[in-house]
Amino acid sequence: MNYIRNAIYYLPVILLIMLLSCTSEPTRSMEVTATAYNSLKAQTANDPAITAWGDSLEPGMKAIAISRDLLDSGFYHELEVSIDGLDGTYKVLDKMNRRWTKKIDIYMGVNEAKAREWGKQEVTIRWTPVD
């Protein structure tokens, strides 16, 4: 009888421990330099609408290019990130030239004026790592 009473008494504690152990990875964040780019021939090495990973870009997509050093920080193709100050999430669909470090490039379709207006900013990006 005491066994049942003890089990009922400790059940909420056991359930709480189980719940906490099942939570997902915490969101990570990083300060990076953010610029903007367009799918225009003058801004790319090859086809302006094809990324380094082979994805096709279209105006209106929420995509970013990352400096290759971020691959060592857990970033990968199609990772979704949020950028403080911007709505929604952005997919990692492109890689930048190796000369850049700790940098992202935000895709802004063919709107050069919007990209120039963005300029160069320091931003915080957030993502949930995958094991």
N, C-alpha and C positions, 0 to 999 in steps of 0.2 A: 504494500500500500504506500509506504514512504517513497518507493521507487517511482510510482506514478505521480505523486505529488511533486517530487523533485524534478521530474521530467517536464511537468507542466510549468513549474516555476522557472526553469532554465530555457524553455523553448524560445521565448522572445529573444534572448541573448544569442542563442545558437542561430536563429534565423537572421539576426542582424549581422553576425559575423559572416554567414554564408552570402548575404546580399552584398556586403562590402568587398568580399573577395571576388565577386563576379563583375565588378565594374570594369569598364574599358580603360584603355590607356589614357592618361591625362593629356589634354591638349598642350602642345609645345608652341613656343613663340620665338621669334628671332627678329632683330632689327636688321633691315637691309636697305640698300639704295634701290629706289624704284624709278625707272624711266619708262617711256612708252614707245611703242613701235607700230608701224603700219605694214600692211601687205602690199607694198609698192616696190617695183623693181629696183629703184635707187637705194632702198634700205636693206636689201638682201643679197646674198651671194648667188642664188639660183632662182628657181621659181618662187615668186613672192608669196604664194598661197600655200606652199608646202613646207612643213616644219622639218627640223633636223631628225625627228622621229618618224617622219612620213605622214603626219596628219595633215588634213586639208583645213585651212583657215577660211572662215567666212565672216564678213562684217556682222557684228552683233554677238559673236561668241565671247565668252568670258574665259580667256586663255592667257597664260603667261609663259615667258621663256625664263629659264633660270641659268645662273652661272654654274658651270660644271662642278665647282667645289661644293655646291649644295647637295650634289648626289652623295657625297660622303657624310652628309648630315641627316640622311634618311629620306631625302626627296627622291621621287621616282616618276616615271612617265604616268600621266593621268592622275597623280595625287591632287586632291582638292584642298585648296588653301583659302583662307579668308584674309583680306587685306584691310587693316584698320582704316576707317574712313570711306571705304567703298562698300556698296551693297552686294550681297550674294557671295558665292564662292567662285573661285577661278581654278581651272584645270591646268596643270603643268603639261604643256603640249610641245614645248620647244626648248632647245638648249642654245646657250649663247656661246660666242667665241671664247676660247680658253683664257684669253687675257683678262677677262672679268672675274671678280671675286665678290662674294656676298652681295649679289645683285639680282634683281628681277627686272624683266621688261614686260610691261602690261600691253596686251594686244588691243589696239583701238581701230580695227578695220582699215578703212582707207582715209579716215578723217585726220589729215596732217595737222590741221589747226588745233584739234582736241589734244593730239599728242604733244604738240609744242606748248600748249597751255599747261598740260600736266608738268612738263619740264623734268626736273630731277628732284626727288624728295626722299627723305628718310622715312620709312614706314615700318610698322610691325606687321609681320605675317604670322598666321596661326594655322596649325594643322594637327591632326591626330595621327601619331605614328602607328605603323602596322608592324607587328613582329614577324 
